[in-house]
């Protein structure tokens, strides 16, 4: 289990079914690192992660819910496509306490942070979802020191 996760999924089979549904609906493939993360973690329940990227202090307080919830993967992805501001290859991954959203790019697997007041210029956070997950683990490890 990762250092930033706090609870296993309530139903791993439902989580896998949700991933499969999303892959089929959007014609994407979840990176293996995300599949493993969602298999071991209840998405809304993670420790607060705080880290610095090029002088910008970033935080992550929750992972995007895969299954229907108040604000979940499909709803965010569909809204983003309707708005047309972000590339069609961007999919929601996480959020901070201020309403900023982290996205993974299904074409490159890179992770970006999108700010609502500057949505057309997302900030590159990590070169892969694996690197992003490692960044979250590292931020919690440093906070525990």
N, C-alpha and C positions, 0 to 999 in steps of 0.2 A: 504494500500500500504506500502511496505517496505521502510525504510529510504534510502536505496541505489539505488532504482529504480527511473527513471526519466520520463518515458513515458509508457502509457498503450500500449498493442499490437494494431497494426493497424486493425487486423481482428482476433478476438478471435476464431471464428469458424475454420479459417485456421490453427491457432495454435493447436487446439484440433485435427484436422485432421492430422497434421504433427506428433503429439505425437502418435496417433493411428497407423499411417504408420510405424513409427520407432519401436514401440512395436511389430508389426506383423513381420517386416523384421528381427529383431534381437531376437525375442522370449523373450522379457523382459517386465517388468512392471515398468513404471516410478513411483517413490515414490510419495505419495500424496503431500508432501511438494514441489516437483518440478513441479507437475501439477499445483498447485495453483500459484507458482511463475511465470511460463510461461503464465498463464492465465491473470496475471496482469501487465506483464512487457514486453516491447520491448527489446529483448535479447541483442542487441548491445549497448543499451543506459543505462548504470548505472554509478553511481558516483564511483570514485576511492576508493577502500577499502584497507587499509593497517593494518596489524596485525602481531603479533609475535607468533610463535609456537616454543617453546623450544629453543629460541635464534636465530631462523631463521626468518628474516623479510620477510613477504609474502605480495603480493598485488594481487588484482583482478581488472581488468579494463573493462572486458566485459564477458557476458555469451555467451556460444556457441549458434550460430544460429541454430534453428531447421529446418527451411525451406532453400532451396538452396540459397546460397550466395557464396562469394569468398571462404570462409572456413567455412563449416557448419558440423553439427553432422555426417551425413552419410559419407562425405568425410574423416573426421578425423577418425571415427570408422573403415572404410574400409582400410585406410592406415595403421592404427595400427595393424589390423588383418593380413595384408599382411606382415608387418615387423616382427611380432611375438615376439616383446620385452615385451609387456604388457599382463597381463592376459586377456582372452577372455571376462571376466565379467566387464572390465573397459570401461566406456563410457564417452566421453568428456562433461564437465560441464561449464568450464570457462577458462580464460587465463589472464596472466599478460602482462605487456608491453614488457617484455624481451623474449617472446616466450615460456614460461613455461606453461604447461597445467594442469588444475585440472580435475580429473576424479572421477566419482561416480562408486562404485562397485555394480553391479546389484545383486550380491549374498549376500552382507552384508549391503549395503546402506552407507558404509563408504566413505569418500572423501579423495583423495590423490592428492598430487602435484608431477608431474613428471618433472624432469629437463632433457633437451635434452642431456647433457653431462654425465648423470648418470641415464638413463631411466630405468635400471633394478632395481633401488632402490628408489621407490617412497616414499615420506614423508607423513605419516598419518597426515591429517589436522583436521578431525572431525569424530566422531563415527557415524554420520548420516547426511543425506542431510539437515534435520531440524536444526541440530547443526551448520552446515556450513552456512546456511542462517542467523541464529541468530548471528554468528560471523561477517558476513558482515554488518548486521544492527548495531551491537555494535561498529564496527570500524568507521562507519560514524558518529554515535552519539558521540563518543569520539573526533573525528576530529572537530565536530561542537561546542564543549565546548569552 
